[in-house]
Amino acid sequence: MQVHNHSAVQQNIEHITLITPDAPLATATHGRRAKFLQRLVRLDIPVPCTVALSFEAVRAIAEGSQPDRNLILAPFEEKPLLCARPSSEDPDWGGPGAMLNIGMNDELHCELSKHIGPHAAATLYLRFVQSYAVQVEGLDPDLFETAGDDPVSELEQTLSSYMEETKEAFPQDPSLQLMKVLQLMARSWETTSARLLRMANGAPADASLGLVVQKMMLGMGRGECGSGVMQLVGSETGKRGIEGRYLRQNQGREDLNGSAGTLFIASAPGGASLEDVAPGSFEELRDYTELIRAKLREELQIEFTIQDGRVYILDGIRSHRTTRAAVTIAVALARDGIISREEALMRVEPRALNELLHRQIDPEAPRDVLAYGIAASPGAASGRIVFTAGGAQSAAAKDELAILVRRETNPEDIRGMHAAAAVLTMRGGMSSHAAVIGRGIGLPCVVGASDIELNAIARQLTFPNGRVLNEGDIITIDGTSGEVLFGEAAMHEASSDSAQITFMEWADDVRDIAVRANADTPADARAARSFRADGIGLCRTEHMFIEADRLRVMREMIFADSSKQRAASLELLLPMQRADFIDLFRIMEGKPVCIRLFDPPLHEFLPSDHAGHRDLAEAIDLPLPDVTRRVEELGEYNPMLGMRGVRLGIVVPEIYEMQARAIFEAMVSASREIKAVVPEIMIPLVSACKEVELVKQRIDAVADAVMNESNRKFAYRLGVMVETPRAALMANDIARHVEFLSFGTNDLTQMTYGLSRDDSGKFMSEYVKQGVYPEDPFHTLDVYGVGELLNIAAERSRKVKPDLVLSICGEHGGNPESIAFCRTAGFDYVSCSPFRVPVARLAVAQLAVRDKLDKNAHKAD
């Protein structure tokens, strides 16, 4: 039921519309709040008389036009007391605050004093004068501050202050007050700051605003009166349980938190409740809220007023909730038959799942921000500053949390990264070494914090505001926001429960392409399995050589003078690699494992400073000058385009032969325990078809040898990692020799743009800000440039081999927008860091659901 005068206004007014069950209202023309109130009216829920102003009407007000005040006021009784609220398409976009008690003047104040008492009437009038003076007239808020102890005398003082500042008495005409308020709200929506703020919240630049004008329910007076909010679930967990607050003799929601006398909604051991003092109103309110949940198909926080024992619903919003709560709510609504499973999947943003997988800073905790960088790997951690990998390892040995701070990381830092609680670098971007490793092992990471000065000698950090911190000082890294904070921040722990498991099972039921994980070690593989990855899409074998005992043998191989000596060193690495691959095959239990052969340049495994050269000379028993000379010989001006990948495999074939033997012997061993393993071997950095032919010949020869030695027949799949533009363009020729192509979009983006992925962070934010690039191409796949190369390669290769498996294994594989492109292009799977697998699984599921909905809509048309 709606409390209004039906005869006062026609129902077919387009832009100034009384909200009735059949009024011509839509979210796209009047906003979500107006449409929500209409839905309540249709459910016969008591809503105060409300008039909705359309987007067009509000836009006209902002441009200086005066709306028909008589038309707006016609539905209301004489001398109405009103409130005005914003109504945008999405409440998350924000908007001007509500203005209460419009129409309050001396005459109405006098009348209300007789009905609700001088104290309550003065409180209403005082609050309106204060709001009007500050917001509408733009007066200094300090002039209108009051203690709130004696509203009667404070009202006189406030009216006097208004007169003194404006040289006019406070306006007494309710219609004039309303017009001024509507004009303020309309124009505030159009300010530059408001536009930027709502765009930051996801609104389009041209987003519009509607307004609703509603009869005030005082929440004050005789009988049971007050205001409050109520919801049926917890904001933190999403589990069933009535939450909210109620304050007697009060209006609005501003005083509900912290005011003396605030009650719980439902009976609770911690204090009095609405259920205790007004059980009838509580039952009525609970029934309305349950009805809204069932019919509007959402858990909402309901704002209500009780006037002389009668309940009125003023508004309903989708209250702030954690991702854990959002998942639990979606699953519960689906299980109760209120929404479908597919709709439940659409109600959680894929990226929001990061909140469940990593510790996060408590959103209510204070933040002392020292600097900003690129949010490269989500999660948060606090710890003491250390400047070396050894420092991080030493801290871990003492069970102390450390934040590893480096200008940039390199393969020698990996052990320190595993030991650290988080990583901060001054250089790098989304696909830099620190970022990729951080995402792979679930380590919070902020990169490209170029405003921080690192003094390695003094072991100090100087931040943009001039603050200086030393090694051992505590900082917090927020890899979700890119912030570096001083001190130890309050955290929310990662969580998992049955609702989350069910939710992801539903996602797997509908997704139509596979999601694999990039996993380099047994620990990574176990993480991949725990996140329900469909296999390993990229195993970077070079990361297996970082451990101290292996690194020494690797360096001996690099310093070998002949093929025979290299083979001897690699013979020592063979059992280590074989053991790693056996572990991977066992952990994945028959799921596909794609192993990339050795990729980086050899110099990455050698020390770069004099002290490191000296230690290396002692370790491998060579003269220091010989070590220094060899390191210099291996140095390259542009190592990322130099002797690496397949080039190294052809020039130093013993490396790939050892790795192939390790893979095949591991496969034979693992196949005795689990079902048949068919490994996928991937050749990196290919740019010519002949490279594939040469490597394939050697790998086939190793496979034949192992089959003869083991007296076992087996199969393997050979593929190419497409990282160069030429490989993409020549995909038709390459496809004849392989069974799959996997696109390494980190390097492919780097080579297509001519950008260094490690250095682009210095200017990328400015490029995006000025519109040079719409997004960081290392973060979101460039569908027009790099994407065109992927489309060309897919089309050409499948003309030659229609059943060729296509995939993406760069970090774009965990980005929802990039996944959408790959799915449309017909790729078979995406692969990403283990901790991004749940994000990718949900993203693929949502794409499949959208396609289904689009097809159904097309059939309906």
Salt bridges, closest charged atoms under 4 A:
GLU14 OE2 - HIS15 NE2 3.70
GLU56 OE1 - HIS15 NE2 3.70
GLU77 OE1 - LYS215 NZ 3.19
GLU107 OE2 - LYS79 NZ 2.55
GLU111 OE2 - LYS79 NZ 2.69
GLU190 OE1 - ARG195 NH2 3.49
GLU224 OE1 - ARG248 NH2 2.63
ASP255 OD2 - ARG127 NH2 2.56
GLU283 OE1 - ARG286 NH2 2.30
GLU290 OE2 - ARG240 NH2 2.68
GLU298 OE2 - ARG318 NE 3.55
GLU298 OE1 - ARG321 NH1 3.53
GLU298 OE1 - ARG347 NH1 3.66
GLU299 OE2 - ARG240 NH1 3.80
GLU299 OE2 - ARG293 NE 2.52
GLU303 OE1 - ARG85 NH1 3.52
GLU303 OE1 - ARG253 NH1 3.57
ASP315 OD2 - ARG33 NH2 2.58
ASP336 OD2 - ARG293 NH2 2.91
GLU342 OE2 - LYS852 NZ 3.73
GLU343 OE1 - ARG297 NH2 2.06
GLU343 OE2 - ARG347 NH2 2.88
GLU349 OE2 - ARG351 NH1 3.56
ASP362 OD1 - HIS492 NE2 3.65
ASP368 OD1 - ARG467 NH1 2.89
GLU408 OE2 - ARG427 NH1 3.28
GLU412 OE2 - ARG555 NH2 2.96
ASP413 OD1 - ARG406 NE 3.43
GLU471 OE1 - ARG459 NH1 3.30
ASP478 OD2 - ARG367 NH1 3.10
GLU483 OE1 - ARG367 NH1 2.40
GLU493 OE2 - ARG359 NE 3.04
ASP497 OD2 - ARG324 NE 3.38
ASP508 OD1 - ARG511 NE 2.72
ASP508 OD2 - ARG841 NH2 2.76
ASP512 OD2 - ARG823 NH2 2.65
ASP520 OD1 - ARG540 NE 3.08
ASP520 OD2 - HIS543 ND1 2.61
ASP534 OD2 - ARG511 NH1 2.83
GLU542 OE2 - ARG596 NH2 2.45
GLU556 OE2 - ARG552 NH1 2.77
ASP580 OD2 - ARG550 NH1 2.30
GLU589 OE1 - ARG529 NH1 3.27
ASP599 OD2 - ARG596 NH2 3.82
ASP599 OD2 - ARG644 NH2 2.82
ASP626 OD1 - ARG629 NH2 2.90
GLU633 OE1 - ARG630 NH1 3.54
GLU654 OE1 - ARG566 NE 3.36
GLU657 OE2 - ARG698 NE 3.97
GLU665 OE1 - ARG578 NH1 2.47
GLU665 OE2 - ARG661 NH1 2.82
GLU673 OE2 - ARG586 NH2 2.55
GLU680 OE1 - ARG516 NH1 2.84
GLU680 OE2 - ARG717 NH1 3.72
GLU693 OE1 - LYS690 NZ 3.89
GLU693 OE2 - HIS737 NE2 3.63
ASP700 OD2 - LYS696 NZ 2.95
GLU709 OE1 - ARG661 NH1 2.80
GLU723 OE2 - ARG644 NH2 3.93
ASP733 OD1 - ARG736 NH1 2.89
ASP747 OD2 - ARG644 NH2 2.91
ASP747 OD1 - ARG757 NH1 3.60
GLU766 OE1 - LYS769 NZ 3.83
GLU795 OE2 - LYS799 NZ 3.80
GLU811 OE1 - ARG439 NE 2.71
GLU811 OE1 - ARG836 NH1 3.15
GLU817 OE1 - ARG351 NH2 2.34
ASP828 OD2 - ARG798 NH2 2.70
ASP851 OD2 - ARG823 NH1 2.70
